[in-house]
Amino acid sequence: MSRRADIAVIACGAIAQPAAAIVARRGWPVDVHPLPPLLHNQPQLIAGEVRALAARLRPAYERVVVGYADCGTYGALDAVCADEGLERLPGLHCYDLYAGPSRVERLFADQPGTYLLTDFLVRSFARTVLQELGLDRHPDLRDTYFGHYTRAVWLAQHPDDPELRALAHQAATQLGLPLTVLATGDSGLERALADVVGPDSP
């Protein structure tokens, strides 16, 4: 494999597109390599997939970094990062990268039954939620999965996009939940990427 950039970012598929857009805008010497976003439905597999992809990418790049938060691996991803000498994005999950951990904590403190959406989840809701949970085939299971939730909060990277806004309302309606829109933008993700990409990046 010929080197296309100095740094490879192994990215969660759910943040790969905005991460790549940030990289392009900032002109960083970085290639973004996404893993499948549906790994989030099987977080026990994330650490192993990151380890395997890092081994494949390392010969072609000066550095490999991990574009994941912990993402439900309960420390397994940190163990891989320690073993392989990799740095990852901060936080427990991608929601921290968009809204900030303190704001996410407040959302759950105010209403523990908060279901969080991102732009990616809004766009892919039919596939990543309805289909994966079987709700497209068995809508009667909605209360089994979501009966304890009290609201949906869209952490909106692009709150003024009319298509996304319509999809967010549709997702909340399908869950039977009221929707709150919290504009976050991508600045938190951008700062986190800048930290792991390194101080020499512009």
N, C-alpha and C positions, 0 to 999 in steps of 0.2 A: 504494500500500500504506500503510495507517495504522500508526502506530507502536504496538506492543504492549508494548515495553520499551525501555530505553535502550541495551542491549547485545545484539548477536547473536553467538552462538557457532556457527561452522561446525564441526560435530562429525563425526568418524568414526562411521559407523553402529554400529561395534562398542562404542563407549563412550557413545553418545547417551542410552540409557535411564538408566544410572546417573548420567550428568551431569545429566540433567533432574531426576532424583530429588533430587540434591544441591542444585540450584538452587531447587527447590520448598521443600525443608527449610530452607534458609538465607534464603529470601525475597529472593533477589537480583533486581534488575530486568533479567532476562536471558531471552531466547528461545533455545532450542536448535534449530538447523536441521541435521538429519543428512544426510550424503551416504551413498550405498549402501555397506554394509559389504563387498560383494564387490569394491569397488575395491582391497581389499588383495591380491586375486589379480592385479591389474594396476596396481601402484603407480606405474608411469610415467604414469598418467592422473590421479593425485591432485592434483598441483600445478595442472594446467589446470582441473580441476573446482572447486577451491577459488577460483581466480582468478575464474572465471565467476560462482560463487555470491556471492562478495564484492561484485562489481560490481552484482548484482541487489539485494543487501541494503543496501548503503551508503546509498542515499537515505532509508531508513526508520529508521535507527538512528544514535545518536551515535557508537557504536564498533562495529567488527566485529573479533572475535578468532577464532583458529583452534584448534579442539579436536582437534588432531592432534599427535603427535610426528613425527619424520622419517618413520617408517613405510615405509622402503624406497625413499624418493624420492632418496636420495643427494644431498641438498642442493638439489634442485629446488624443494621446498616452501619452504625458507629463501629462495631467490631470489625466489619470488613474494611472500613476506612482506616482503622488503626493498623490492621494487618498489612494493607496495601499501600499505606502512606498517602492516602487520599484526603482531600478536604471536601466537606459537603456544605450545602446551604444551611443556615440556622433554622431553628424552630421545630415544632412538633409536626407540622403539616403545612401544606401550601397556603392555607388560609392565613397563617402567620405572616407569610411573605407578602401578601396583598394588604391585609388590614393592620398588621402589627400584632404581636402576641397580647399586649395589654388590652387592645380594643376587642380582640376575640374573646379574651377572658371576661370582659365586661358584658359582651353579648350573652354568654352562657350564664353569667351570674344574674343578669336581669331576667332571662328566661332560659332555664335549663333545657327546655324542649325546643331549642333553635336548630333548624336544619339549614346548613350553609350551602350556597351555590356560588360558583365562579362562572366567568364567561364560558369556559370550556364545558362545565357541567350543564349550563343552560343550552349550549349548542348541541350537546351530545346526550341530552337527558333521555330521549327515547331509547337510545342504545345502552348507555351506561347504567341507567337506573331501571326504567320500565322493563326493557327486555332482559337485562341481567337478573333482575329479581323475579321475573315471570309475571309481572303485573300487566303486561300486554295481553297475556293469555288468561290470567286469573286476577282480574281487577278486585275481586273480593278479598284478596290478601292485603289490600292497601292498609287497612286498620291494624293488621297483624304487624306490619313493618313500621308504620308511621302513626299509629294511634296515640303514642305518647308525645308526639311533637305538637307544638303550639303555634309555630310560625316558621316561615322560610325567609332567610335573609340572603339577598343577592349581593355579594361583594363584587361590585361592578367595575371592571377595568374600563369598560366603554359604556357608561350609563346613558349616553345620548344616542346610541345606536338603536333605531326604532325596531329593527328585527330582533335584536337581543332582548330588548325590553318586552316585546310581545312574547318571545319564547320564555322569558323568566316568569311572566304572569301565567302563561300556559302551564309551566312546570308546577308552580304553586297551586294552581287550580286542580291539576291532576293529583296532587298530594292532599288536597282538601285543606290547604293552609293559607292564611293571609300572607301577603308578600311585603317585606320591607326592603327598600333599595338603599344600599350604602355605597356611595361612590368611593372607590379606592385608587383607581388608576394603576399604573405599573411601577410607580416609583420605588415602592418597597422591594419588589423583585429586582429592579435595576440596581439598587444599592447592595443587595445581597450578592448579586452576580459580580458586581465590581469588587467586592471584598474577596471573593474566591478566585476570580480571574487574576487578580494581583495588582500591586501598586504601580507597575510599569504600564498598565493599560491606560489609554487616553481617556 
